[in-house]
Amino acid sequence: MKSRFAGAALLLWGVASLQTSASGCAGGGRYVVVGTAKAPSTSGIIEVDELDGGSRLVTIHMEHLHPPERLSESYDHYVVWFEDPRGGHPIRAGELAYNPDNRTGDLSETSPLSEFTIKITAEKDRVGSTPSAYLVATQPVRAD
C-alpha cells in the first residue's frame, strides 16, 4: 500500500515538475498550483501568455477554496499579487472572483514583469496595498 501511494505521489510530482519546467519557454506556460499548509485542499491552474510589448496575460483558476470567512471571521476575499524577485513593492493584481457554490476563484490580469511570483492571499481589506500573512497559494513564473 505504501509503495503504491509513493509511486502515485512521485508520478504526480514528476508531471507537475515537467509542466513547470516546460512552462518557462517563450515567456508563457501552464503551471499546476497546490495550496500552502494553510489551504492544503486548494489547487489550481495558472496560465501565462506573452503579449505584444512584453507584458504577460495571467489567467488563474483555483478550486477547493474554502469561504474566506471560514479561515477567520476577519477575512472576506482572496487577492492575487505579483511579486518581483528582485524586490520592490508587490503589485496587487486583483481580487479572485470567488464562487461560493463551486468553491472556485478566477482572475485574468496582465503583468508587466517577465519573472515574478504569484501569491494568492486571504485578505480583510479590499483596498490593501500589501499582502496579508495568510498565504493560500504561491507560484514562481519565469520567462526564459
HELIX and SHEET records of a PDB file:
HELIX    1   1 LYS A    2  SER A   23  1                                  22    
HELIX    2   2 CYS A   25  GLY A   27  5                                   3    
HELIX    3   3 ASP A   52  GLY A   54  5                                   3    
HELIX    4   4 PRO A   68  LEU A   71  1                                   4    
SHEET    1   A 5 GLY A  29  VAL A  34  0                                        
SHEET    2   A 5 SER A  43  GLU A  50 -1                                        
SHEET    3   A 5 ARG A  56  GLU A  63 -1                                        
SHEET    4   A 5 THR A 104  SER A 111 -1                                        
SHEET    5   A 5 ALA A  97  ASN A  99 -1                                        
SHEET    1   B 4 ILE A  91  GLU A  95  0                                        
SHEET    2   B 4 HIS A  77  GLU A  83 -1                                        
SHEET    3   B 4 PHE A 116  GLU A 123 -1                                        
SHEET    4   B 4 LEU A 135  VAL A 141 -1                                        
END                                                                             
